[in-house]
């Protein structure tokens, strides 16, 4: 039972990461409270933004280009790869606006980058690996693996497999098989 709870915590974390992505419409942005904490306007001045560019270590005003799915500095119009939201303390990956706390490393030259051993982001796809736990979101499908336990969900079905049982939900109908 603890492993199932642990899988649900991982799934919840993954959902919070994905909820910070840029939505395709202003209606979706307004409905997503996490996303609205990030700059969601295109090419407009932000009067009192409180962000720090991790590359420069300096405060920066930002804007997000939803077509390119990139965050840019208002003063230089250059992409900002990683920045900190001072109000929340979150570290954010500027391409897609994922919260990447604990998934960055400081390089030998003093800059920061995503920890390739823990996280990979390619467009809307994301893979996270930590110990024997894995999370993958690709092509609208989410997969979570924790040791021998697995969880998979897509638009049509949901599956969960543990040592004790297998559960499948499809079209609102749930089937459980105990081993």
Buried (B, 14 or more C-beta within 10 A) or exposed (E): EEBBEBBEEBBEBBEEBBBBBBBEEEEEBEEBEBBEBBBBEEEEEEEEBEBBBBBEEEEBBBBBBBEEBBBBBBEEEEEBBBBBBEEBEBBBBBBBBBBBEEBBEEEEEEEBBBBEEBBBBEEEBBBBBBEEBBBBBEEEEBBBBBEEBBBBBEEEEBBBBBEEEBBBBEEEEEEEEEE
